[in-house]
Amino acid sequence: MDEKRFSEMTRYELQQEIQKLNEKAKKAEQLGMMNEFAVHERRMIMAKAYLLDPADFKPGEEYMLNDEGSTFQISYLNGHFAWGYRDNGTTLDAVPISLLKQK
């Protein structure tokens, strides 16, 4: 099976893929397959990042991380990933922009 990359998909294809991954994640969770559930969850987060415009996220600004409730200050963007620091830490980290929300 020759799968497309998220970057090659249209908005509609991304939405369909997110819906499909959501269904797979629910099924895996119901069956107690937590590793498979985690894989589908991460892929959904990545697909959602490609629905967003990286230009909406500004280096130097601080955002909340959706999944943790901690803060993330963007140093720079590389595609659909924000590179920066969590909770004013010292370790450079990368997160998909779909995990960021305005404070």
Residue, then its C-alpha position, 0 to 999 in steps of 0.5 A: m500500500d502506497e500511503k501519502r505523506f501528510s504534507e501531500m494530502t489535501r485538507y479533505e484527505l487530512q480530515q478523512e485520515i484524522q477521522k480514520l485514525n480516531e476510529k482506530a484509536k478508539k478500537a485499540e483502546q477498547l481492546g486494551m492495545m495501549n501501544e497501538f492506541a498511542v501510535h494512532e493518537r500521535r499520528m492524529i496530532m501530526a495530521k492536525a498540525y498539517l491543517l494549521d498554518p505555521a504563520d499563525f505561530k510566532p517565535g518568541e511567544e509563549y503558548m500552552l501545551n494542550d496535552e500537558g497544561s505546561t507552557f512552551q516558548i517558540s524559538y523557531l519553526n521548521g515546517h509544522f513543528a515548533w522548536g523551543y523550551r517547555d516551562n522555561g527549561t534549558t533543553l530545546d524541544a520540538v512539538p507539532i503546532s497542533l499541540l499549541k494554543q494561545k495562553 
